[in-house]
């Protein structure tokens, strides 16, 4: 029990709204991350670059590291984006890679909304 409590105490506080500007095919786009931490579990939504809010799945927090997936269906095609990142104060540095696509990951820095 003590180890579990200690692990939870060191989990990053990512709860809140975060925004990141990314470069899209049609210029700059804003992505909004609405995150909720519950111990080592991360839930919430991602909205912006590819449409309205999509639920986060498989969200995890390990110290200052976060990871989660977002699944979207666009024109009868299912795209799963895997996000990994590191929290440093009010900045969340994220890497987003679409599963099964031979493209480099998109790098972005989300800032905590005040």
N, C-alpha and C positions, 0 to 999 in steps of 0.2 A: 504494500500500500504506500509506503514512504517513497519508493522509487517512482511510482506512478504520479504522486503529488509533485515530486521534484521535477519530473519531465513536463508536467502541465505548467509549472511555475516558469519554466524557461521557454515556453512556446511564445512565438512572436505575437504581438498584439496587432493583427491586421484588420480587425473589425472596423468597418466604416466604408465610406465611398472614396474611390480612387479614380483619377483620370489620367490617361496617357494619350499623347498625340503620335500617330503613326503615319507613315507615308503610304498612301494607297495608289491605285492605278489612276485615280482622278484627283490626285493631290492629297493634302493633309486630311486626316480623319481623326476624330476623337473616339476613344474607347473608354467606357465607364465600367468599372468593376465595383460591385456592391458586395462586400465580403463580410462573412460572419464566422468568427473563430469560436469553437467549443472544444477546449482542450487541444488535442492534436488533430481535430477534425475541422475542415474548412468547407463552408457552403456559401451559396450566394448566386449572383448572376453576372453575366458579361453582356454589355450592349454596345453597339456602335458600328465598327468596321464592316460587319456583315449582317446588319439588321438589328431587330429589337432584342430585348433581353433573352438570353439563353441560360438555362440552369447549369451550374457547376456540378460536376460529378467527380468522384474519387479524389476529393480535396483533402490534402494533408499538410500539416505544419510540423516541422522538425527543427526546433530552435529558431533560427532566423530564416530557414529555408521553407518555401511553399511550393506546392505542385497541385495541379488540377487539370481536368479535361472539360471541354465544351463541345457538344455535338450539335451541328446545324444541318438542316436539309435545304439545299439550294438547287433549284431546277432538277428535282428527282435524284439528286446526288447527296449522299451523306458525307459530311466532312467532320472529322474529329481533330480538334486542335488541342495539343498538349502544351500547357503552360508550366514553366519552372521559373523560380525566381528567388531573390534574396531581399529581405527587408533590412533597411538601414534608416532608422528614424522615420521621417515622413516621406521616404522614397522607397518604392518597390520596383526593383530592377527585374524585368521579366523577359523571357525568351519564349516565343510562340512558334511551334512547329506543327504543320498539318501532317497527320499520320498518313503514310503511304505516298506522299508527294516528294519528288526529288528537287526540292527547293530549300535554300538555306532558311534557318529560323529567323523570324523577325525579332529584333531587339527593341525594347522600349523601356522607358522609365515612367512609372505611374506615380503621381503625387497625391498625397492624402488631401481630400477636400476639406477646407476649413469650415 
